[in-house]
Amino acid sequence: MDAWKFLFDVLVLLTTALALGALCERLRQSAILGYLLAGTLLGPAALNVMQTSGEVDMLAELGVTMLLFTIGLEFSFKRLRSLGGKVLLGGVLQVVVTMLIASLVAGLFGIGVKPAMVVGAAIALSSTACVLRILTSKSQLDSLHGRNALGVLLIQDIAVVPLVLLVSTLRGEGGFVTIALELGKAIGLGAGLIVVFFLLFNYAVPWLLGNVAMRRNRELPTLLAIVVGLGSAWAAHQINLSPALGAFAAGILLAESPFATQVRGDVTSLRTLLMTLFFGSVGMLADMGWIANNVPLVIGTTAAVLIGKSAIIWLLFRRFGQAHGPALASGFCLAQIGEFSFVLLATARGTVIDQHLFLLLISTSIITLFLTPFLVVLSPALAEQCLRPLRRMGWLKTVPWQPEESEQGLEGHLIVIGYGPAGEAVVHAMRGQRPIVVIDMNQRVIKEAKRLEFMAMVGDATNADVLEHAHVNSADAVIITLPDPMASRRIIEQTKAMAPNATIVARSRYHVHLWQLRYAGAHVAVDEEEEVGKRLAAEVEGTLQEHMQESG
């Protein structure tokens, strides 16, 4: 292998993905579309600038592994329970019903039982990465259809575990009994791996992350996060399970630890690199010649997936008493075939499904991902447009849906960065006036803040992901009590970029650093030396007056 040629190919792919991703963002679309388009244009079926090599495929597998690891870190059982039983039951039924219907339809077109099950499993899953990113950026995650989508996506994330095990088992030969035995064996191995992960992430990892050396050197927690993500994937591969499944399970277990926010921020840069390669390599799988020769089949399949999934989700949420508008909007948000499906299809390729069926499903997946940003952003208006003719014909008796009737997320709160003596004084002084979120790198002080019933998280606030997790974009004020002027300056710059309307108050330990904080964008910079000087003068004056009174 020519290592420099491979490096050049990767550089070309990343450069093209950067340009097209930036263009998509400029057009207010997801950058993922640019990554997919970059792979499609550079692949062997289009401009043939680069071949789909085994090395790029390997990096793509690492990319999806880290993607699923970070998605697992976003998972929260507490958040899952807060969505309500109906939303969660709707998610379970969506996976089961969509898989059954898609499998039956595939069977009607002459596809065998095993391939039909793979088709059903792939179509049942939606894109967590795309949908949540778009809903969050458009502030729709706390709307009714946003909560529906979140609940279904969380259930789909859980469903990935048995679905990957099922598809892996279907690759073997034999009848129902053999498949059942293999599936049982895979479930047993997976359960054992999860037990090992549980012990590691609840005892070893917290001890390592709480170590003084880890807190002093910001590079060590980053390396530990990478080791956890990639090590989990390697462990799953060693027992013949999906590496992506191992990384995802590790992310879910680690998400329950107080370090989840920081770990997520630590792996962001690596995840971005590998995820770009993953979606780029997926784009390379698109065979434009094959699509051109099978246009009716691809269009028909894509339309069936989009309409079918939207209708199933619409009817399920209607069955649970929701209005037609948010129920149908939820369906439009989740109508695509997601990144987990690529894992299933890659697992089944060449064994359970043939190349023709693989290309059909890949082509359909890519097209639905291209359409996802439009469907998610326009879902409320699109739902109302689709329902209006039905109301005119008298088929629907409900009034038009008002998307504004949605629950509000955390907003108008204060973010206090640093929970040392200064931060603790701020928190207690402001307690009861409005919600307060505390961020600190020290697990011990975060435990104390939580004991006092404050919202608190372990994290490095210089990382944009940590600030985003604290909902900085809707905060009224950010109070920075850190003594480190460089860290404070980076936090101010991040906050100004993410929440330009938030008031920023920062502590300057020394007078010489005051101008840096003000230059970075702090609205108020408290000069600690000046304040100490004023306090000392006041104390001296008071003491002298007391002495004069005593002597007089």
Beta strands, then each sheet from edge to edge (+ up, - down):
strand 1: 414-417
strand 2: 436-440
strand 3: 455-458
strand 4: 477-480
strand 5: 503-508
strand 6: 524-527
sheet 1: 3+ 2+ 1+ 4+ 5+ 6+
end
